[in-house]
Amino acid sequence: MNWFSQYALFLAETATVVIAILSILIFILSQRRKLSTVSGRLSVKDISQEYEQIKDDILMSSMDEFEAKQYTKDLKKQKKLEKKQAKLAIKQKQNKNNNQVTETNITDNPNLQIKVATANGAKPKLFVLSFNGSMDAHEVEELRQEITAVLAIIKPEDQVVIKLESPGGVVHGYGLAASQLLRFRARNIPFTAVVDKVAASGGYMMACTANKIVAAPFAIVGSIGVVAQIPNFNRLLKKHDVDIELQTAGEYKRTLTMFGENTDEGRQKFKQELEETHLLFKDFVKEYRPNVDIEQVATGEHWFAAQAKDKGLVDQISTSDDFILSHLDTHKIISVSFQRKQKLSEKISKNVVKSVERLLFRQGNGL
């Protein structure tokens, strides 16, 4: 039994060292990635037809044979009128004095109310972006490219929606991501953040920059707090007669360390820095969500969206699909994504980080 206890202790110590080494390697790889030149391909796709097909399939599944035939016939009429509309729009763009748009009903079918604009006004666009953030928020580089592309072509009547998923992460990474989204606010562009699963901590910091926050009923939001945890191997190293020398210039150049012996003074300073960061976080949320009682929600707690709506953290309960579908008749839906080329080392580090995040997230609430 004594042998088993020693062996278990050895495994625990070995696992701790391996995790520390992996953390250092991941940090080095992430830093190299940030220093490398961002290269990739911008993809712009009209996804209105995909949503139209979903809508048509649902409608036709609820019709009898006669209604389905009539619906198909009306759809053909719609497509012909849309082609005519496109040609007419090109001609009328040359006439700046004609800005009126009329609508024509092309069917009497009660199951299908189709109206097509017949003047020079094409549908405004709804640009759809996606951000699935990791712990270090390196996806902000792709987001920056997408926002820049949208701002280059967007018009006053257009809108933007971002499908946001993130449990949060490093402060500077998510601070930059939120700053990128504020570029829409600076241009007075209507901007909505939609959360299907989670937008917590840094993820919620990003969400609150939007004019409107929409979330699925069981999406997790909030967690307006700051956390930091640092493993310390000092006692383990001392046990094996390993000394660590740390020299600094500046009283608080290093407060807590992984390998040296931490002091109460260092811990107090580190806690002070966390409180200062938390204050900045609260001020940021309060600025863009002024109706929120910040002292009530800035406790580090998270809530399901159905609960968060009562606290003012969310404006509307809906999935991203339903929200986008609600704009299908009035907007042209455009998906914008930037695909960055990844090296093999980046792919490996990304998979390792995601595995660690999944492992940590399993320790939280579940169903």
N, C-alpha and C positions, 0 to 999 in steps of 0.2 A: 504493500500500500504506500509506503514511504517512497519507493522507486517511482510509482505512478504519479505521485504528487510532484516529485522533482521533474519528471518528464513533462507533465502538464505545464509547470512553471517555465520550463525551457521553451516549449512551444509558444507560450504567451509572449515571452521576451523576444523570440525570433519573429513572431508576427508583428510585434510593435516596431522592431527595427525595419522589417520589410515595408511596412506602411509608411514609415518616415522616409525611406529611400524613394519609394514610389511618389510620395508627395513632392519631394525635391525634384525628381525627374520631370514630373508633370509641370511644375512651376517653370523649370528651365525651358521645356518645349513650348510652353505658352508664351514665354518672353521672346523666344526665337520667332514664333509665329507673328507676334505683334511687330517685330522689326522687319519682317519680310514684306515685299511689295504686294499689295492686294491686286490680284488679277482674277478675272472670271468673266462670266457672261450674263448680261441682263436679259431677262425673259419677260415679255409683255404679251399677255394673252387675253382675248375677249372670252370670258367664261359665261356670258349671258345665255348662249345657246345651251350650255350644259344645264343651267338652272331652268331654262324654258322646257327642256326635254323632261326634267323631273316633274315640273308642274303639269305638263301635258299628260304624262303617264299616269299621274295621280287622278287627274280629272277624268281621263278615259276609262280608268278602272272602275269608276263609280257610275258610268253611263250604260244604258242598254245599247243594243246593236244600232238602232236608228239614230240615237243621239250621237254615238261615236262617229257614224258616217257623216252626219251633219257637221260635227266638230272638225273632222278632217277636211271637209270641203271649205269651211270658214278659214281654217289655217292657211290653205292654199291661196285664198283671197287676200289674207293678211300679207303673205310674203310678196305677192304681186304689188300690193299697194306700198309696201316698204321699199321695194326697188324703185318705184316711181317717186317716192318721197326722197330717196337718196339723190336721184337725178335732179329733182326740183330744188333740193337744198343747195346743190353745187351751183345752179344757175342763180338762185336768189342770194347767195353770198356776195354776188357782185353788186347787188342793189342794197346799199346800207340803209336806205330810208324805209324799207319794208321789213318790219320786225314783228309783225303779227303772226301768230300761229293759230290755225283752226284745227278742229278735230272732226273726223268723220266716223260714224258708227257703221261698221261693215257687216253686222250680223244682227238678226233678231233672236238668235238662239239664247235662251235664258241662262244656259250653262256656260256661255262664252261671250263676255262683253269685251270686244276688241275695239280699241280706238287708236287711230293712226294719225299722227301729225301730218298735215298736208302743206305746211308752209316751210319757211327756211330754217326752222329750229330743230336741230337734231337733239336726241336725248342728252341730258347732262351725264357725266361719267361718275361712277362710284369706283374709286381706286381701292383695291384690296391688297393689303400688305400682311405679312405673317412674321411673327417673332417668337421663336421657341428658344428661350434663353437658358444658358447653362450657368454654372457657378461663377465663372470668370467673365461672363457677358461678352465673349469674343464675337458673338453674332452681331454686335453693334456695327462692325465694319460693313457687313452686308446690308444692314438697315440703313446706314448712311448713304450707300450707293442708291438704294431704292428711293429714299426720300428725295435725294438730289434729282433723280430722273423724273419723279412725279412733279416736283416744283418747277421743273423746266417746261412742262407742257400744260399744267393744270390751269383751268379757267375759273372765274368767280362763281359760276353756277355748279361746279363740280364739288364732290365730297370725297373724304378719305375714311376708310375703316381699317383698323389693324387688328388681326386675330392674335391675341397676346396670350402666351403661356410661359410662366416662369415662377419658380419658388423663391427667387431672389438670389443674391450672391454678393460679390465684392462691391463696396461702396462706390469706388471711382468708376468701375465699369458700368453700373446701372445709373450712376449720375450722368455719365456721358450719353447713355441710351435715352434717358429722359430729356436731356438737352437737345438731342436730335429731333425728338418728337415735338418739342416746343417750336421748332422751325415752322410747323403748320400754324400754330397759334400766332406767331409773329406775322404771318401773312393773312390772318383772319380767314383761314380755310376751315370749314366745318369738319371736325375730326372726331371719330368715335372709336373707343377701345372696346373690343368684344372678348370676353373671357369664357372659355368652355370648361376648363379644368382648374387652373390655379393662376392667380396673379397676387403673390404675397411678397411682403418686404420690398425689395428692389423692383419686383414685378408690379406691385401696386404703385410704387413711385412713378413708374412709366405710365400706368393706366390713368392716374389722376391728372396727367397733363391734357387728357382729352376733354372736349366739351361735354361728352356724354360717355358713361360707362354702362355697358350692357353685359350681363353675365348669366350663365345657365344656373338653374336653381341650386345645384349642389357644387358649383364652382367655389373654390376657396379663395377668399380675398382678405386683405388687411395685413396683419403681422407688422404693424408700424412700430418697429423696434430695431435695435442693433445688438448683434451677438458676435462674440469672438471666443474661440477656444484654441489653446495652444498646448500641444503635448510637451511634457518636460521629461527629458531622459537623464537628468543630472544624477539622481540616486542610482540609476542603473549603471551609468558610466563610472561613478565612484566605486561601486561594488566590484567593478572589473579593473580598477586602478587606471582609469582613463581621465586625464585632466583636460579641461577646456579653457583656453585663454581668450578672453574677449576684451579688446581695447577700443574705447570710444573717445571721441572729442565732442563735448557737449553733454550737459547733465542728463538730458533725456533722449539722447540719440538712440538708445535701446532700453525699453522699459522691461518687457518680458522676453525671455529667450527660450529656445527649445532645449539647449544643451547646458547652459550655465545655471547658476543658482539664483533664483529670483528673490527679490527683496520686497518687503511690505511697501516701501516707498515706490518701487517700480509698479507694483500692483495698483496702488492708489492713483498714480499718474495714468496708467492704462485705463482704469475705470473712468477717470475724468475725461479722457479722450473719447470714450464710448458715449458718455453723457452729452458731450458737445456735438458729436455726430447725430445722436438722437434728436437733439434740439433742432438742428438743421433740417432733419427729416420731417419733424413735426411742422416746422415753419413752411416747408415746401408744400406739404399736403394742405395745410390751412390756406395757403395762397390760392391754390387751384380748386379746392373744395371748401369754400368759405362757409357753407351751411353745416359743415360737420363740427360736432363738439370734439375738438381735437384731444382734449384731456381724457375724454371717455374712451376714445378708440385707439389712442397711442400707447397702449399698454403692452404691446407685443403679441396680443391675442389675434387669432384669425377666426373668421366666421364663414359659414356657407352663405352664398349670395342672397338666398331668401331671407336670412337674418340680417345681412349687411345692408339690405335696402332700407330697412327701418332706421338704421343708424346713419344713412346718407352716404354710405361708401359706394353704393351702386344706384343707378338711376332707373334701370329697366331689367326685368327678368326675361331672358330669351337666349336661345342658342345662336351661334354665329350664322348657321344655315338659315334659320327663320328670319333673322335680322336682314340678311342679304336678300332673301326671297321677297321681303316686304318692299324692297326698292326695285324689283325687277321690272315693274310696269312703267316706272318713271325714270330709271337710270340705265345706262349701259355699264355693265359690270366688267371691270378691267383688273386682272390679276397682274401684279408686278413683283418679280422676285429676282434677286441677284445670286447666282450660283458661283461661289468662289472655288477656284481650283485648290485642292488639298494635297499635300505631300503625304507619303506613307506614315511618317512619324506623327503628323497631325491627326490622321485617322486613328492611329493606335491610341494616342493620348486622349482623343475625344471619346473613344469607346471606354477607356479606363475611367474617365471622369463620369460618364453617364452611368457606368456600373456602380461606382461609389455613391452617386446621387440616389440611384434607385434603392440601394441598400439602406442609406440613411433615411429615405422617405418612408420605407416600410416600417420604421420604428415609430412613425406618427399614427394618426387616427386611421382607422380602416372600417370597412363594412363587413 
